[in-house]
Amino acid sequence: MTSFGFLSTYPPTQCGLATFSAALVRHLTGQDGGDRAGVVRVVDTVQPAVYPDVVAQLVNGSPAGPATAAAVLNRCDVAIVHHEYGIYGGRDGEDVLRVLDETGVPVIAVLHTVLAAPTAHQRQVLERIADAAAAVVVMSQTAADRLDAGYLVDQAKISVIPHGALPSRRRSPLASLNPFAPPAPVAAVRRPIVLTWGLLGPGKGIEWALEAFAGLGGLDPAPRYVIAGQTHPKVLAREGEAYRDRLRARVQELGISADVEFDPGYHNPDVLTDLVHSADVVLLPYESTEQVTSGVLIEAVAAGRPIIATRFPHAVELLADGTGLLVKHRDVAAMTEALRAVLTRPALARSMTQACGRIASDLAWTTVADSYRALATSLLDTPITAAA
């Protein structure tokens, strides 16, 4: 039995890192091995207790916060410290280093962002995190390669463990994979669904996706475009719903109001899984050229959905071998062409679903949790040598 201490954002905080941490906690502790987990939740102000998993809070800017967080982590066998530059206090989130300085148990540092061209200080912060950790986890080979090429990090510490996803719960509506299955009964004509989801804000590329969708005239039945997700909390605090309002205005200008739906809910995992499975195409029009980890991408692959994505690093890595279609950033014509191809060529959509199925089992949260458990066991079985 192993006890895990987590340092991370955590629900009800609405961000991908919080969702990731909650899923990993659930799958590390939800099996019969007796493993336990406690979370030190990273917050900007003191928050009321909501989940029993949260045993303490690291309030950014609190002078005693890092020492208190470290003391809680030291009561566990292994600490899993999630890193994203924007979640901790101090310049480039450097306050996390104070926690690590006082943490005596083995630390698994999970790096959610590895920049290709960091500032000198960003590089220093990440390198110091890696020095303090007994193991470093990244979620793509691209991220591992970036660490090797651009950072002074002990390569022996690095493990690639993918972002987890809930398993597929239903077959693709596109076509049966069994060529001998009887034909499905004739049903009412269903409009295909193009889906983009995640916290909404500038940089998601929705503007370009709307223009691409507007170019799909003439398809019968006409597709619908569903844009699901709340506005990112930090965007909401900074400018309210101005970004979503601009998107709505653009929908009006393009004359596609009847075909575009904004779903502003922040869905629980089961509802989100149903939403993803309802899609005929998942469209990821992100503008970022840095993103080496995308939970949305992983969920779409695990669900076996045909995917069209811009060429952000995680998509380039994961959508090889026919798993998805890649287009250049902001290339409206290429995006329209890719959408039209998937929506009008069932054999192409079916081949993409089959390609996703070949790698989906490696992305299941149970498999991912097993990898973290095995890594923790290896650290506990190996004497830890203090960093020089």
N, C-alpha and C positions, 0 to 999 in steps of 0.2 A: 504494500500500500504506500502510495506516494502523496505527499501534500504539495500542492502547487500554489504559489503566490503570484498573482497577476498585478502588474502595474500598467494601467491603460485607461482610456475613456471607456465608458460602459453605459448601457441603457439606464435611464431613459434618454441619455445623450443620443442625438440622431446624427450619426456619422458612420462611415464604413468601418472604421477601426473599432468602434464600440460594438457594432453588429458582429464583426469577426470575433472579438474577444468573448462575447456572450455565447456564440456558437461553439467555440473551442472549449470554454468552461463546461458547457452542457455535455459535450461529447467526451470529455476527459473524465467526467464524474458520473455520467449516466449509465456506465456499464457496470458489470458485477465485480470489478477488481477492487472496489473499496477506496479508490483514489478520491482525494478531497481537494477543493480549491477555495481560496479566498481572494477577493479583489480589492486592491487599493485603487479607487476610482479617481482619475485625474479630472479636476473641475476648476473653474475660474472663481467660483464663490461657493460657500458651503451650501450643500443641497440636502433636502430631506431624504432619509433612508427609504428606498423603494424595494430593492431586492435583497434577500438574505445573503446572497453571494458577496455583497459589498461589506467588507469588515472595517474599512477605513477610507478616508479621502485625502488626497494630496491636493491642497488648495494652492494653486499657482500664486506665487508672491508671498506665501506665508513663510516667515523666517525659520520656524521650527518644522515646517512641513516635510522637507526631505529626510530629516533624521527620524521623524515619526513614521514615515512611509517605510524607510529601511528597517526599522525595528519590527514592523509588522511582517515584512517579507522574510526577515531572519527567523521567524517562528515556523517557516515552511521548509520543506526539503529542497525545493528548487524554485527559483523566481523566474517568471516569464515576463520580461520587460518589453513592451511594445514601443517602437520609436517612430515618430512622425515629427518633423520639425515644428509644426504649428501647435502641438498639444501641450507642451511644457512651457513653463515660464523662462524668462531670461532670453538673451540674444540667441536666436536660432535654437531655442529650447534647451539651452545648456544647463538649466537647473536640474535636469535628470542626472547629470554627472554627479551632483551632490548626493543623490540617492544611491547611485552605484558605488560611490566611495565608501559608504557605510554598510553596504550589503555584503554579508559574509558567506551566504550560501551560494551554490553555483547558479549563475545567471544565464538564461537563454535570451539573447537579444533578438527580437523579431523586427526586421527593418522593412517598413512598408514603403519607403521611398529611398531610392539610391540615385542621386542626380548624376547625369553625365558630365555636367560642367558646374560643380559646386563652387561657392566662394571659398576662400582659404579657411574662413572660420567654420563654415558648414562642413568642410572636409575634416577639420580638426575635431569637431564635436562627434562626428560619426566614428572617426578612428579611435577616439577615447572610449566611446561606448563599446566598440569591438574589443579594445584592450582589456576593459573591465569584465567582459563577458567570458564565460567558459565556452559558449557556443553562440554562433550567429546564424540565424535563419533568414533566408530570403525566399521569395515565392516564385521566382522564375530564374531560368538560366541566364537570361539577359542581365538581371540584377547581379548575379554572381560574377558574370564576366566584367561588369562595370567595377565591382569591388576589386577584382584582380588587376584591372587596367589602370584605375585611377586613384586607388586608396592604399594606404599601408595597413593592410589587414592580414592577419595570419590565415592563409588559405585553408589550413587544416581545421580551422574552427567552423568553416562555412558549410551549411547544409541547405539544400534546396528542397523545401517542402511546400507543395502548392497550396494556394488558398482553397478552403473547403467549399463544398456545395451540398445542398440537400439532394438526395437521390431522386431520379426521375420516377414519378408515380403513375404515369400514364403513357400510352403509346402516342407517337406523333399523329396528328390528324391529317398529315399530308398524304400518307399512303401506307399500306401495310408492308412490312418488310418480308412477309411470307408470300411468295409468288403463288402459292396454292390455296391461299385463303379465299373464301367466297367473297364476292363483291359486297360492299356496304350497301345497305338499303338507300334508295333515293330519298333525299331530304330536301328541305327548303334551301334555296340558294343562300350560302353564307358568305359574307364579305370577308376577304382576307384581312388579317390584322398585322400591321407593322408596329413594333413596340420599341420604345426607348424608355428606360426607367433609371431611377437614381435621384439623389438630391440635386435640385435644379440650381443652376447658376452659370454665370459667364464662363466660357471655356468648354462647356459641354457640346458645343457645336450644333445646337438645335436650330439655329438660324439657317445653316446650310442644309440640314435635313429637311426643313420645311420647304425650301426651294426645290430640293430634289424630289420630294413627294409631289409637289405641284406639277412636276413634269410627267406624271404617270397617267395623264389623261388618255382615255380610250380603252382602259382595261375594263373587262366585264366578267365578273362583278367588280365594281370599283372598290379598292382597298380603303381601310380606315387606318389612321395613324393615331396611336395612343401614346401620350407622353405622360408617364406616371412618376409621381414623387413630389414631395414637398420642396419648397425653396430651402436651400442650405441655410442652417441657422445663422451662420456668420454673414451671409449675403442678406438675409432677412433683417438682421440687426443693423446692417450698414445702409441698406437702401429699400427696405420693405419689399413689396412685390413688384417693384419697377421693372425688373428683368422679365418676369412672367407677363406683365402687362405689355411690354415691347413685343414679346413673342405673339401674344394674342392679336396685337395690332397688325403684325406681319401676316398672320393667318388671314385676316380680313383683306389686306392688300392683295394677297395671292388668290383670293376667291375660293379658298378651300375650307371655309368654316364648317360646312356640313360634313366634312370628312376627317376633321381633326378633333380629338378629345383630350383635354387636360384633366388628368386624375391627380388631385393634389394630396392624396392620402399618404401617410407613412405606414406601410402595411406590415403586419407581422409575417414571419417566415412562411406560414402555411398559405396565407392569402397571396403573398408574393409568388410562391411556387405555382399556384393556380393561374395567376396572371401571366407568368412567363410561358406556361404550357399552352395558354390560349393563343399565343402569337404564332403567325406563320413565318415571320421574319423578325429577328432582333437587329435593330440598327444602332450602332455605336459611333456617332459622328464626332467624337472627341477631338478637340483642337490640340491637346497636349502631345508633345513629342518626347515627354519624359516618363510617362506612366509605365512602370515595370510591373505593377500589380493592379489588377482590376477584378474586384469581386463580382461585378455585374457580368463581365465576360465569362468568368468561371461558372456562374449560375446558368448562363445561357448554354454553354457547352454541355454542362451536366444534364440539362433538360432536353438536350438533343435538338435544339432549335437551329435552323439555318441563320447564320450570322453574317452581317455586313459591317465592317469596321474600318475606320481610318487606320493609317499605318502607325499607331502608337506601339511602343516596343513589346508590350505583353501580347497584343493582338498579332503582331508579326510572328512572334514565337509560337503562339498556341494555335493559330489558324492555318498552319502549314498543312500540306498533304490533303487539301480539299476540305478541311474542316470549316472553312469560311471563305468569304471574299474580302479582299483588302482594296481600299481606294485611297488616293492621295487626300491629304487634309484639304478641306474647303473646295474640293473638286465636285461641284454640283452635278455636272454632266455624268461623271463616272459613277456617282452615287445613284443617280436615276437609272442608269444603264444596269447597274448591279441589282437594284430593286426589281426592275422589270424582268430581268433574267430569272431571279428566284421565284417571282410570283407567276411567271408564265411557263416555266419549264419544270414540271413535276420531277423529272428524272434528276435534274440538278439539285433540287431541294432534298430529294430522297438521298442522294449520295452524300450531301452535307450532314444530314441526320445520322446516317450510318457512320461517317467519319467521327462525329462527336461521340457516338456510342462506343467506339473503340478505346477512347481515353477517359470516358466518364467515371469508370470505377476507381481510377486513381485519384479522382477529385472529391470523392465522397467524404463527408466530415468524419465518419468512423475511421476511414483509412488515414486521414490527416491526423486525427487525434492519436491513433496508434503510432504514427511516426514521431510525434512530440513525446509520447510516453517512452518510446524506445530511446530517444535522444536523452531524455532525463535520466533514464536508468543507466545509460552508458556514462553519464557524468558522475552519478553517485557511486558507480563502481570504479571510477578512476580518480586517484588522488589529484587534487587541484593544486597546481603550482602557482604561487602568487606572481602577478605580472611585475616585470622589472620596473 
